[in-house]
Amino acid sequence: MSDGSTVNILGIAGSLRRGSFNAATLRAAQDLVPSGMTIEAFDIAPIPAYNEDVRQQGFPAPVEELRSRIKAADGLLIVTPEYNYSIPGVLKNAVDWASRPPEQPFDGKPIGIMGASGGALGTARAQYHLRQCFIFLNGHVMNRPEVMIPQAQNKFDADGKLTDQQTRDFVAAHLAAFKAWVLRLK
Ligand SMILES: Cc1cc2nc3c(=O)[nH]c(=O)nc-3n(C[C@H](O)[C@H](O)[C@H](O)COP(=O)(O)O)c2cc1C
C-alpha cells in the first residue's frame, strides 16, 4: 500500500500474445494515468497450470509473487480478451491460483476491468464472467465507466499504440474514476 498520496495499481493483461491488443491497452493506460496514480504491469506468462497437488506443496514462485504484488497494490486493473464468450484460460488460471487460501488477496481489493477484442462487443461477456468470479472473491469491481474496445484491429497502429482518440478518452475516464474508487474504498 502507498502512503496515501499516490495510488499504486497492479495491471494484468489476460493475453500472452506478443502483439496483444489487451497488453497494448494496458500500456496505453500506463500512459494515460492521472497524476497521483501509477500502474505497474505483472506478466502472468510464468504461472503454471493450476494443480491442487502442486499447491499443497506450496505456491510456485510466480504465484507467490502475484499474490504478494496484489496484496501490496492499492488496486488491480485487469485488461482481458474474450475467448469463446468468456475469460481466457490463462487469466482465469492466474486468478484461480491467486485466490487459494490462506488470505486470498482479492478480498476487499478495488478492481478495474477493461478489454479489447476483434468482435463487436469488445469483451463484454468476458468482463461480466470476470465480475462474477470477483463476487465470490469479494473484490470490489468498479461498475462504471466500462471500457469495452470492439474491433481492436482498427484502434491500434502497427507498433501497438492505441491511436483511436475516443478510446483513449474512455481509458482516461476509467482511470480517473478508478483512482476515485480506490481512494473511496481506502
Ligand atoms: C480461442 C479464442 C477465442 C476467441 N473468442 C472470441 C470471442 O468470444 N469474442 C471475441 O470478440 N473475440 C474472440 N476471439 C478473438 C479475440 O478477440 C482476438 O484474438 C483478440 O486479438 C485477442 O486479444 P489479444 O489481442 O489481447 O491477444 C477469440 C480468439 C481466440 C484465440
The ligand as an ORCA input file, in Angstrom:
! r2SCAN-3c Opt
* xyz 0 1
  C      -9.576    -19.100    -28.536
  C     -10.109    -17.762    -28.982
  C     -11.436    -17.467    -28.799
  C     -11.937    -16.217    -29.173
  N     -13.228    -15.902    -28.870
  C     -13.668    -14.624    -29.056
  C     -14.929    -14.213    -28.544
  O     -15.659    -14.963    -27.940
  N     -15.297    -12.923    -28.722
  C     -14.490    -12.016    -29.374
  O     -14.856    -10.850    -29.505
  N     -13.282    -12.379    -29.875
  C     -12.843    -13.660    -29.702
  N     -11.606    -14.043    -30.156
  C     -10.799    -13.067    -30.917
  C     -10.045    -12.142    -29.976
  O     -10.862    -11.041    -29.691
  C      -8.759    -11.663    -30.638
  O      -7.939    -12.771    -30.947
  C      -8.010    -10.692    -29.755
  O      -6.979    -10.105    -30.522
  C      -7.432    -11.388    -28.511
  O      -6.841    -10.457    -27.636
  P      -5.277    -10.083    -27.674
  O      -5.075     -9.237    -28.918
  O      -5.050     -9.297    -26.437
  O      -4.475    -11.351    -27.733
  C     -11.093    -15.298    -29.805
  C      -9.747    -15.623    -30.025
  C      -9.262    -16.828    -29.609
  C      -7.791    -17.146    -29.812
*
